[in-house]
Amino acid sequence: MAPHSLGSGTISFGLVSIPVKLYTAASSGGVSFNLLHAKCGSRIKQQTFCPACNEVVERSALVKGYEFQKDQYVRFTDEELKSLEGEASKVIDIAEFVPLASVDPIFFEKTYYLGPDKGGEKPYRLLADAMAKSDKVALATFVMRGKESLVLVRPAQDGLMLHTMYFADEVRDFGEIEKGKSVKLREGELGLAERLIGELSHDAFKPEQYQDAYRSRVLDLASSKVEGKEITAAAPEAQRAQVIDLMDALKQSLAKRAGTAPAQPAAKTAAPMIKKPPVKAPRRAASPDRKAQAGRK
């Protein structure tokens, strides 16, 4: 199925204008549920209720309010909010070019694909190739759905991608979060951790290796329910033991990566093998055939 364009725009690159089309790059694959009445199985309808008037309110009777103090609001009409929207423009106005490594991923919000619109093939190709060669990305402003957005345009997969971004005042400060700086690491722990990172490292990220196992289990269970199969709930997974000795945990992790079995589990598996022969011995002694053969000899 051919991708559906969300709209069109123009990248402004100096005096160069590049007509482009915007496409959705990704969508959530989560499983959505509807709320049903347990008694009859009917889908419920959500209503807007006013506790002060003790009545259900129709959408036509609702207005938007901004809370400036606790339980105190100023009202806005749709017309007032419409007048405050950014100027209707489809121009993606590039302000500057920066290295991608200088942009923290925390600012990324949503991703779109950009494709050339009619007549924009050559300047699109020129910008994509020039940005790829210079190893730079573009920061621009763009009005989307009436809201001015900060966006990043970058060369990727032989084309251009657009990421909407958070503004600086929308990103929360990480400085007030405790980061364990007062903890003292034991000698050798950092080296073992670096070795373990090296053992688990690969040259590239391969997203196809990762699947949403929870979604698959939900859909499989839903299919079984639709087919009327008997459903047996799986036993809960055993919780992982809490790591007490960090150094020991690092050493055991490296040992497993190297293919050597830890000493403690090996001892546990050996014990049952010693106990098995005595269990079978009484059955062999009580066999009448064996007694008769012994008498003939």
N, C-alpha and C positions, 0 to 999 in steps of 0.2 A: 504494500500500500504506500503510495507516494506521500511524502511528508506534507503537512498542511501549513501554509504560511500564516503567522499570526498578524502580520502587517508589514508595511514597507517603511523605509526611512532613507536617509542620506548621510553618509559619513563625510564630514567636512574636514579635509586634510590640507591646510593652507588654503590655496585657491582651487584645489582639486575637489570635485564633488563626486561621490561614489554612491549611486543608487543601490540599495541593498534590501533584502527581505529577511525577516526575523522568523526563526523556527524554534520550537521547544526542543531543548537538548536532552532533557531527562524528566521522568515523572516517578513519583513514589509508587512502589509495588506492594504497599501494605494491603492487608485484607480489611475491608470495611464491613461493618455490621449495622443492621437496623434494629431498633428497639421494638420489641413485641410485648403485648399483654400476655403474661404467663397463663392467665386463665383461659383465654380463647385463641391465642396465637395471632391476633390481629395486630397490624402495625399501628403504633400509637401516633398521635398528632401532637406536636408541641405547641403550646399556646403562651402568649405573653400576658402575664398577670400583674395587676397593680395591687400591692398589699394595702396601700392607703385607702383606695376606693373599694377594695375587695371585689374586683371584677376583672373579667378577661377583656383585654384591650386589642382592638383591631390595628393592623399595621398602618392604616391611613390616619390613625389618631396619635401616632408616635412622632416625636421630634428628637433631634440630637442635642445632647447637653454635655458641656465640658465641666468637670468637677474641679473648681478652683480651691475649695476648702471642703472639709468633711461634710458630706450630704448637702453641699451648696453648689448649684450649677448655673452656668450661663447658657442660654439656648442659641442654637444656630439653625437657620433654614437651609435647605438644599441650595437655594439661589445664592446665599451668602458664601457658602463653601465653594460653589462653582466659580464665583468671581475671584477667589483666592488661588485657584489652580494655576499652574504654570502655563505660559503662553503656548497655545496649540502649535507644536512644531515637531517635525519628524527628523530634525537635524541632529546627528550625533557629532557634537562639536568637540574635536580633539584639542585638549589643552596642552598636553605634554607627553613625552615618551620617557619611560623609566625602565630599568632592569626588572624582570619579573621577580627575581630573588629579593628585591627591596620591598615587595608588597606582602604583608602578612596575610596568610589564608583566612584569618579570622574575619577579614573584611568582606569576603565573598558571600553573596547571598543566594543568587540563582544564576543558572547558565543557559545561554541561548546560542544557537548556531546562526551565523550570518552568511547569506548567499547573495551573489550578485543579482540585481534586478535587471530588467531589460536595458541594454545599452551600458551597463556598468561592468561588464566582464573584464575589459582591459585595465581600468584603474583599480578594480578589486584585486586582480592578479598582481599588479604592480605593488600595491600596498602590502599585500600578504607576503610577497617575496622579499621586499625591502625590510619589513619588520623581522622576518625570519633570519635574514643575513645579518642585521644589526643586533639581533638578540635583544630586542626591546618590545615593550608592550605600551599601549596608548591608554591614557586616562582622559575621560570625556564626560560631558553632562548630556543627559537625554531625558526628555519629558515622556514618561510612560503613565498612561491612565490619569493624566492630570497632575501627577506628582513628579517633581524634578528628581532625577536619580543620578548618582555617581556611578559610572560604568567603566569597566576595563575591557579593552579590545586586545586580543592576543592572537598571534599566528599559531595554528594547531592543526594537525592532520591535513596539511596542504590547503588550509582555508583559514577563516577567521571565526573566532568565538567571542561572544560578548557576555561578560559577567556583571550583573547588577551588584552593587556594593553598599555596605553600611557606611554612613557618615561617621566621622571620628567620635562625635558625641553620642552615637548609638551603641558604641562598643564599651562594655563595662571595664572598669579599671581592675587589672589583675594584681596590682601592687598591694592590696589589702588582704590578699589570700595567703594563709600560712603555707610555706613551701618546704618545711622541714630543714631549714638552714642550720638549726642548732644541733642537728644530729651528727654524731661523730662516726665516720665509717672506719671499720677495722682494716688493718693492713692486709692487702691482697683482695679485698672484696671488689674494689673498682676494677682491678685487672681481670678477675673472673667474670664480672658483668660484661666487660668489653669483649672477652673471649666468646661468651654466650651470644652476644649481639652479632659477632662475626660469624658464628656457626649458623645463625638464623637469617643471615643476610643474603640477598639476591641482587642481581644487577638491575632488575626492572620490576615494576608493579604489574601484575597480571590479574586484572579484575575478574576475568572469567573463572578463576580458581575459587572464588568466594560466592556462595549461594545463600539465599535467605531460607535457612532450614525451618524456622518457625512458620513462615508463610506456607511452605510446602506441606508441613504437618497439618496445618489448619485446613488447607484445601483438600488434602487426602481424607481427613476426617469428615469434612463436609460432603465429599463424594460418597463415602461409605454410608453416611446418614441418609443421603438422598436415595441410595440403592436399598435401604432398609436392612443393612447388615448389623449384626450385633457388635456393639462397641465395648471394648475392654480397655479401661484406663490403664495406662502404663504406670509402673511403679516410679515414684519420685527418684531423681538422680541423687546418688550419694554426694553429700557436700564434701568439697575438698578440705583436707586438714589445714589448719592455720599454720603458716610458716613461723617457726619460733627461731631457729638458727639460720640466719640469712646465708652465712658462709657455706653451711652444709647443704642448703637448698641449691646454691649455685653449683657446688661440686657435683651433686646428684644430677642436676640438669645437664651439665657437660658430659657426665658419664653416660647418660642415656643417649645423647647425641652421638657419642663415640661408639655406641653399640654394646657397652658393657653393662651387665645387670648389677644393680645395687646388692650389697651383701645381705641385707635384712630380708627382702622378699625371697631370695634364694633359699635361705634357711627355713622359711615357712613352707615352701613347696616340698622340701626334702622330708619333712617330718611325717606326712601321711603315707609316703611310700614305704617307710620302715614298719608301719603298723599293719599293712595289708596282708602279708603272708600268714600270720597267726590266725586271722579271721577265717581263712579257708581250711585250715588244718583239721578241725573236728569233723568236717563233712567227709574228708578222704578216709579217716580212721574208721568211721561208722559204715563204710561200704561193704556189703556182704560178699560181693564178687571178689574183692581184694583178699578177704579172709580165706575164701575157698582156694584161690590160686596159691596162697601161702602154704596151705595144708598139703597140696599135691607136690610142691617142691620138697 
